[in-house]
Amino acid sequence: MRVLRAAGHFAVPEGEPNQYREHLRASDLSVGTYCIPVGGKDGQHPHGEDEVYVVVRGRARLVSSSVDVEIGPGSVVYVPAAEEHQFVDVSEDLSIVVVFGPAERTRG
């Protein structure tokens, strides 16, 4: 068993850029936190792995080829592997738990 302790990793310090931190990695999944400050730009590219986002705090829109949806605390979103997607219009500092299956960057 591994214990995920992410306290203190759910915010971006004032004036800092986006931050992604991986907290747990196993062969079949990885878990991290992704934070984007108000007005920040999401520069990620499609991943080879499926992703689940759980919004802990903040507000924004998630735009992909299949959805354009407002997200906020409690939102849970599934993004299939290789689907382009971006968080846009970040109106409140966004803090998200990200789960990759299998682990991020294992499919190329």
C-alpha positions in Angstrom: 0.0 0.0 0.0 1.1 3.6 -0.7 -0.3 6.6 1.0 -0.9 9.8 -1.1 -0.2 12.9 1.0 -0.8 15.9 -1.1 -1.5 18.6 1.5 -0.1 21.9 0.5 0.2 21.0 -3.2 -3.2 22.3 -4.2 -2.3 25.9 -5.0 0.1 27.9 -7.1 1.9 30.6 -5.2 1.0 34.2 -6.3 2.6 35.0 -9.7 3.9 31.5 -10.3 3.1 29.6 -13.6 1.1 26.3 -13.8 2.4 23.5 -11.8 2.1 19.7 -12.2 3.4 17.4 -9.5 3.3 13.6 -9.7 2.6 12.1 -6.3 2.2 8.4 -7.0 3.4 6.1 -9.8 2.8 2.4 -10.4 2.9 0.6 -13.8 -0.9 0.8 -14.3 -1.6 4.4 -13.1 -0.1 7.6 -11.9 -1.7 10.4 -9.8 -0.7 14.0 -9.6 -2.0 17.5 -9.0 -2.3 20.2 -11.7 -2.8 23.8 -10.7 -3.4 26.7 -13.0 -3.7 30.3 -11.6 -6.4 32.8 -12.7 -5.7 33.8 -16.3 -3.2 31.0 -16.7 -2.9 29.1 -20.0 -3.0 25.3 -20.2 -0.1 24.3 -22.4 -0.6 20.5 -22.3 -0.7 18.2 -25.3 -2.7 15.0 -25.8 -1.5 12.1 -23.7 -1.2 8.5 -24.8 -3.0 7.5 -21.6 -6.6 7.9 -20.4 -7.0 10.6 -17.8 -9.5 11.4 -15.1 -9.6 14.9 -13.6 -11.2 15.7 -10.2 -11.5 19.4 -9.6 -10.7 20.2 -6.0 -11.1 24.0 -6.3 -11.4 26.8 -8.8 -13.4 27.3 -12.0 -12.7 27.1 -15.7 -13.9 25.5 -18.9 -12.6 22.3 -20.4 -12.6 22.2 -24.1 -12.0 19.2 -26.3 -13.1 17.8 -29.6 -16.1 16.2 -27.9 -17.0 18.6 -25.1 -17.0 22.2 -23.9 -18.0 22.2 -20.3 -17.8 24.5 -17.2 -15.9 22.8 -14.4 -15.7 23.6 -10.7 -15.2 21.9 -7.3 -16.5 18.3 -7.4 -16.4 18.1 -11.2 -15.0 14.7 -12.5 -14.1 14.5 -16.1 -12.8 11.6 -18.2 -10.6 12.3 -21.2 -9.7 9.3 -23.4 -6.1 8.8 -24.6 -5.0 11.0 -27.5 -7.9 13.4 -27.3 -6.9 17.1 -27.5 -8.1 19.1 -24.6 -7.4 22.4 -22.8 -8.5 24.2 -19.7 -9.5 27.7 -20.7 -11.0 30.8 -19.1 -9.6 30.0 -15.6 -11.7 32.4 -13.5 -10.6 31.0 -10.1 -7.3 29.4 -9.3 -7.7 25.8 -10.5 -6.5 22.8 -8.5 -7.1 19.4 -10.0 -6.2 15.8 -9.0 -5.1 14.0 -12.2 -5.2 10.2 -12.6 -3.5 8.6 -15.6 -4.2 5.0 -16.6 -1.7 3.5 -17.3 0.9 5.7 -15.8 1.7 9.0 -17.6 4.1 8.7 -20.5 4.1 4.9 -20.6 2.3 4.7 -24.0 4.4 7.2 -25.8 
